[in-house]
């Protein structure tokens, strides 16, 4: 066919193939590595088993195109319409999608490595059981998308509105979900270790029994959230806002709640050994039966805080200001109280912080 001769010549001359109507093209098992396509209609084309390493698609119509098992190493897609395209390719390393319409695209079992999807629409996309390693997804739209069963490792997703994304059995490790919105999501039992949810909105999120150990919730907003039985050991909740949050029986050893604000929260039976609460604020918070041994509760302020039956051995309450606190049945062996000499030395610093 003349088209293949033209494409081969363009590749040899390092020239783009421009403004061609190639809809429905059968490019299965073709050698198209290094090709550049500009404003080409590839709608419903098949690139199955095609070699497209370092290929570039710019302003192309790729609606319904099939890239099954294609070699997409270092491939680039810019301003392409790829709605309902099948992207279950192989060798998807260093790929890039910029300003693309990926509505309804299918990525099931795809394996993306060191790739980027930027300023693109992923509405209703299916990434079920896909694996993403060291990928960046920046300023994308995810309404009604699915990452069920997907595995994300050391990726960046920011900012992301994930309120309508299917997250069932998703596994994330070391992922940055900065400024993400997870309002109302069911995330119970998910593995989210060492993830960053800085400034995330976690209103009405169900994280019961989730593994969020060593994750970063700096300035995150948790309202009406359920974290009961969650593993949040060594998690960072610095300056987090917790309002009507259930943390009962959660694993929170070594967690940092410094400067956090807690209102109407339950931490009954929680394991909080060596946790840090310095300068946090508490209003109607219950620690009944919790293990707070060796916890640091310095400069905290609280009203109606219940430590009944809690273990507070070796906990530090330096300059703690607690009104209507209850300690009935609590273990208070070697509890550290306010050190007046230290408080005098801290006076100037505390005054500056309160200005």
C-alpha positions as CSV (number, residue, x, y, z in Angstrom):
1,X,0.0,0.0,0.0
2,X,1.2,3.5,-0.8
3,X,0.4,4.7,2.8
4,X,3.1,2.4,4.2
5,X,5.6,3.6,1.7
6,X,4.8,7.2,2.6
7,X,5.1,6.5,6.3
8,X,8.4,4.6,5.9
9,X,9.8,7.4,3.8
10,X,8.8,10.0,6.4
11,X,10.4,8.0,9.2
12,X,13.7,7.7,7.2
13,X,13.6,11.5,6.5
14,X,12.6,12.3,10.1
15,X,9.6,14.2,8.8
16,X,6.1,14.1,10.3
17,X,3.1,12.5,8.6
18,X,0.5,15.3,8.5
19,X,-3.2,15.7,8.0
20,X,-4.1,12.2,6.7
21,X,-7.4,10.3,7.0
22,X,-6.3,6.9,8.2
23,X,-9.4,6.0,10.3
24,X,-9.7,2.2,10.8
25,X,-6.1,1.6,9.7
26,X,-4.8,-1.9,10.3
27,X,-1.3,-1.3,11.7
28,X,-1.0,-4.6,13.5
29,X,2.6,-5.7,14.0
30,X,3.9,-2.8,11.9
31,X,7.2,-1.1,12.5
32,X,6.4,2.6,13.3
33,X,9.2,3.3,15.8
34,X,10.2,7.0,15.7
35,X,7.3,8.1,13.6
36,X,5.7,11.5,14.1
37,X,2.0,12.0,13.3
38,X,0.4,15.4,13.3
39,X,-3.4,15.9,12.8
40,X,-3.9,12.4,11.6
41,X,-7.3,10.6,11.9
42,X,-6.5,7.2,13.4
43,X,-10.0,6.7,14.9
44,X,-10.7,3.0,15.4
45,X,-7.3,2.1,14.1
46,X,-5.5,-1.0,15.4
47,X,-1.9,-0.8,16.6
48,X,-2.0,-4.2,18.3
49,X,1.5,-5.6,18.5
50,X,2.8,-2.6,16.7
51,X,6.3,-1.2,17.5
52,X,5.8,2.5,18.4
53,X,8.9,3.2,20.5
54,X,9.6,7.0,20.5
55,X,6.6,7.6,18.3
56,X,4.8,11.0,18.6
57,X,1.1,11.7,18.1
58,X,0.2,15.4,18.0
59,X,-3.4,16.6,17.6
60,X,-4.4,13.2,16.4
61,X,-7.8,11.5,16.5
62,X,-7.3,8.2,18.2
63,X,-10.8,7.5,19.4
64,X,-11.3,3.8,19.8
65,X,-7.8,3.0,18.7
66,X,-6.4,-0.3,19.9
67,X,-2.8,-0.4,21.3
68,X,-3.0,-3.9,22.8
69,X,0.4,-5.3,23.3
70,X,2.0,-2.5,21.4
71,X,5.5,-1.3,22.2
72,X,5.1,2.2,23.5
73,X,8.5,2.8,25.0
74,X,9.1,6.6,25.2
75,X,5.9,7.3,23.2
76,X,4.4,10.8,23.3
77,X,0.7,11.9,22.9
78,X,-0.1,15.6,22.8
79,X,-3.6,17.1,22.5
80,X,-5.0,13.8,21.2
81,X,-8.5,12.6,21.4
82,X,-8.1,9.0,22.8
83,X,-11.5,8.5,24.2
84,X,-12.3,4.7,24.5
85,X,-8.9,3.8,23.3
86,X,-7.4,0.5,24.5
87,X,-4.1,1.1,26.1
88,X,-3.2,-2.3,27.5
89,X,0.2,-2.0,25.8
90,X,3.6,-3.6,26.7
91,X,6.8,-1.8,27.4
92,X,5.1,1.4,28.6
93,X,8.1,3.2,29.9
94,X,8.8,7.0,29.8
95,X,5.5,7.6,28.0
96,X,3.8,11.0,28.1
97,X,0.2,12.1,27.6
98,X,-0.4,15.9,27.7
99,X,-3.8,17.7,27.2
100,X,-5.4,14.4,26.0
101,X,-9.0,13.3,26.2
102,X,-8.7,9.8,27.6
103,X,-12.4,9.5,28.5
104,X,-13.5,5.8,28.8
105,X,-10.0,4.6,27.9
106,X,-9.1,1.1,28.9
107,X,-5.8,0.4,30.8
108,X,-6.6,-3.0,32.5
109,X,-3.4,-4.8,33.6
110,X,-1.3,-2.1,31.9
111,X,2.2,-1.6,33.4
112,X,3.3,2.1,33.3
113,X,6.8,3.0,34.4
114,X,8.2,6.5,34.8
115,X,5.4,8.0,32.7
116,X,3.3,11.1,32.9
117,X,-0.4,12.0,32.3
118,X,-0.8,15.8,32.5
119,X,-3.8,18.1,32.1
120,X,-5.8,15.2,30.7
121,X,-9.3,13.9,31.1
122,X,-9.6,10.3,32.5
123,X,-13.4,10.3,33.1
124,X,-14.7,6.8,33.2
125,X,-11.3,5.4,32.4
126,X,-10.6,1.8,33.5
127,X,-7.2,1.2,35.2
128,X,-8.3,-1.9,36.9
129,X,-5.4,-4.1,38.1
130,X,-3.0,-1.7,36.3
131,X,0.5,-1.1,37.8
132,X,1.9,2.4,37.9
133,X,5.5,2.8,39.0
134,X,7.1,6.3,39.5
135,X,4.4,7.9,37.4
136,X,3.1,11.5,37.6
137,X,-0.6,12.3,37.1
138,X,-0.9,16.1,37.3
139,X,-4.1,18.2,36.9
140,X,-6.1,15.3,35.5
141,X,-9.8,14.7,35.8
142,X,-10.9,11.3,37.2
143,X,-14.7,11.4,37.6
144,X,-16.2,7.8,37.5
145,X,-12.8,6.3,36.7
146,X,-11.7,3.0,38.3
147,X,-8.4,2.0,39.8
148,X,-9.9,-1.1,41.5
149,X,-7.1,-3.6,42.1
150,X,-4.5,-1.2,40.8
151,X,-1.0,-0.9,42.3
152,X,0.6,2.5,42.6
153,X,4.2,2.7,43.7
154,X,6.0,6.0,44.2
155,X,3.7,8.0,42.0
156,X,2.5,11.6,42.2
157,X,-1.2,12.4,41.9
158,X,-1.8,16.1,42.5
159,X,-4.2,17.7,42.8
160,X,-6.9,15.0,42.3
161,X,-10.6,14.9,42.8
162,X,-11.0,11.3,43.7
163,X,-14.6,11.5,45.2
164,X,-16.1,9.4,42.3
165,X,-13.2,7.0,41.7
166,X,-13.6,3.3,42.3
167,X,-10.8,2.6,44.8
168,X,-11.7,-1.0,45.8
169,X,-8.6,-3.1,46.7
170,X,-6.3,-0.4,45.4
171,X,-2.7,-0.7,46.7
172,X,-0.6,2.4,47.1
173,X,2.9,2.7,48.5
174,X,4.9,6.0,48.7
175,X,2.3,7.8,46.6
176,X,1.8,11.6,46.9
177,X,-1.9,12.5,46.9
178,X,-1.3,16.2,47.6
179,X,-4.4,18.4,47.8
180,X,-6.5,15.4,46.9
181,X,-10.3,15.2,47.6
182,X,-11.5,11.9,48.9
183,X,-14.8,13.1,50.4
184,X,-17.2,10.3,51.1
185,X,-14.9,7.5,49.8
186,X,-14.9,4.0,51.1
187,X,-11.3,3.2,51.7
188,X,-11.6,0.6,54.4
189,X,-8.9,-2.1,54.4
190,X,-6.8,-0.3,51.7
191,X,-3.0,-0.4,51.8
192,X,-1.8,3.2,51.7
193,X,1.6,3.0,53.4
194,X,4.0,5.9,53.3
195,X,1.6,7.9,51.2
196,X,1.3,11.7,51.4
197,X,-2.1,13.2,51.8
198,X,-1.0,16.6,52.6
199,X,-3.9,19.1,52.6
200,X,-6.2,16.3,51.5
201,X,-10.0,16.6,52.2
202,X,-11.0,13.3,54.0
203,X,-14.5,14.3,55.0
204,X,-16.7,11.3,55.7
205,X,-14.0,8.9,54.5
206,X,-14.1,5.3,55.8
207,X,-10.6,4.2,56.5
208,X,-11.5,1.5,58.9
209,X,-8.8,-1.2,59.2
210,X,-6.8,0.6,56.5
211,X,-3.0,0.4,56.5
212,X,-1.9,4.0,56.5
213,X,1.3,3.5,58.5
214,X,4.0,6.2,58.1
215,X,1.7,8.3,55.9
216,X,1.7,12.1,55.8
217,X,-1.6,13.8,56.7
218,X,-0.1,17.3,57.3
219,X,-2.9,19.8,57.4
220,X,-5.4,17.2,56.2
221,X,-9.1,17.7,57.0
222,X,-10.7,14.7,58.6
223,X,-14.4,15.3,59.4
224,X,-16.9,12.6,60.3
225,X,-14.2,10.1,59.3
226,X,-13.9,6.5,60.4
227,X,-10.3,5.3,61.2
228,X,-11.3,2.6,63.7
229,X,-8.8,-0.3,63.8
230,X,-6.6,1.4,61.2
231,X,-2.9,1.0,61.3
232,X,-1.5,4.5,61.4
233,X,1.6,3.9,63.4
234,X,4.2,6.6,62.9
235,X,1.8,8.6,60.8
236,X,2.2,12.4,60.6
237,X,-0.9,14.4,61.5
238,X,0.9,17.7,62.1
239,X,-1.7,20.6,62.1
240,X,-4.4,18.2,60.9
241,X,-8.0,19.0,61.6
242,X,-10.0,16.2,63.1
243,X,-13.7,16.7,63.8
244,X,-16.0,13.8,64.9
245,X,-13.4,11.2,63.9
246,X,-13.5,7.7,65.2
247,X,-10.0,6.3,65.9
248,X,-11.1,3.7,68.3
249,X,-8.7,0.7,68.6
250,X,-6.4,2.2,66.0
251,X,-2.7,1.5,66.0
252,X,-1.0,4.9,66.4
253,X,2.3,4.1,68.0
254,X,4.7,6.9,67.4
255,X,2.1,9.0,65.5
256,X,2.6,12.8,65.5
257,X,-0.4,14.9,66.2
258,X,1.6,18.1,67.0
259,X,-0.5,21.3,66.7
260,X,-3.5,19.2,65.5
261,X,-7.0,20.2,66.4
262,X,-9.4,17.5,67.6
263,X,-13.1,18.0,68.3
264,X,-15.6,15.3,69.4
265,X,-13.1,12.5,68.6
266,X,-12.9,9.0,69.9
267,X,-9.6,7.3,70.5
268,X,-10.9,4.6,72.9
269,X,-8.6,1.6,73.1
270,X,-6.2,3.1,70.7
271,X,-2.5,2.2,70.9
272,X,-0.7,5.5,71.2
273,X,2.6,4.6,72.8
274,X,5.2,7.2,72.3
275,X,2.8,9.4,70.2
276,X,3.4,13.2,70.1
277,X,0.6,15.7,70.9
278,X,2.6,18.8,71.7
279,X,0.6,22.0,71.3
280,X,-2.5,20.2,70.1
281,X,-6.0,21.3,71.0
282,X,-8.8,19.0,72.2
283,X,-12.5,19.6,72.7
284,X,-14.6,16.7,73.9
285,X,-12.0,14.0,73.1
286,X,-12.1,10.5,74.6
287,X,-8.9,8.4,75.2
288,X,-10.7,5.8,77.4
289,X,-8.6,2.7,77.8
290,X,-6.0,4.0,75.3
291,X,-2.3,3.2,75.7
292,X,-0.5,6.6,76.0
293,X,2.7,5.3,77.7
294,X,5.6,7.6,77.0
295,X,3.4,9.9,75.0
296,X,4.3,13.6,74.8
297,X,1.4,15.9,75.6
298,X,3.3,19.1,76.2
299,X,1.6,22.5,75.9
300,X,-1.7,20.8,74.9
301,X,-5.0,22.6,75.6
302,X,-8.2,20.7,76.2
303,X,-11.7,20.8,77.5
304,X,-13.7,17.6,78.5
305,X,-10.9,15.2,77.7
306,X,-11.5,11.7,79.0
307,X,-8.4,9.6,80.0
308,X,-10.4,7.0,82.0
309,X,-8.7,3.7,82.3
310,X,-5.9,4.9,80.0
311,X,-2.3,3.9,80.4
312,X,-0.3,7.2,80.9
313,X,2.9,5.8,82.4
314,X,5.9,8.0,81.7
315,X,3.7,10.4,79.6
316,X,4.8,14.1,79.6
317,X,2.2,16.7,80.5
318,X,4.5,19.7,80.7
319,X,2.4,22.9,80.7
320,X,-0.8,21.0,79.7
321,X,-3.9,23.0,80.2
322,X,-6.9,20.7,80.6
323,X,-10.3,21.6,81.9
324,X,-12.9,19.0,83.0
325,X,-10.4,16.2,82.3
326,X,-11.1,12.7,83.7
327,X,-8.4,10.3,84.8
328,X,-10.6,7.7,86.6
329,X,-8.9,4.4,86.7
330,X,-5.9,5.6,84.6
331,X,-2.4,4.4,85.2
332,X,-0.2,7.4,86.0
333,X,3.2,6.0,87.0
334,X,6.0,8.5,86.7
335,X,4.0,11.0,84.7
336,X,5.9,14.2,83.9
337,X,4.3,17.4,85.1
338,X,5.0,21.0,84.4
339,X,8.7,22.0,85.0
340,X,8.5,25.6,86.1
341,X,12.2,26.3,85.4
342,X,11.8,25.0,81.9
343,X,8.5,26.9,81.4
344,X,10.3,30.1,82.4
345,X,13.0,29.4,79.8
346,X,10.4,28.8,77.2
347,X,8.3,31.9,78.0
348,X,9.8,34.2,75.3
349,X,9.5,31.5,72.6
350,X,5.9,30.7,73.5
351,X,5.0,34.4,73.5
352,X,6.5,34.8,70.0
353,X,4.6,31.8,68.7
354,X,1.3,33.2,70.0
355,X,1.7,36.6,68.4
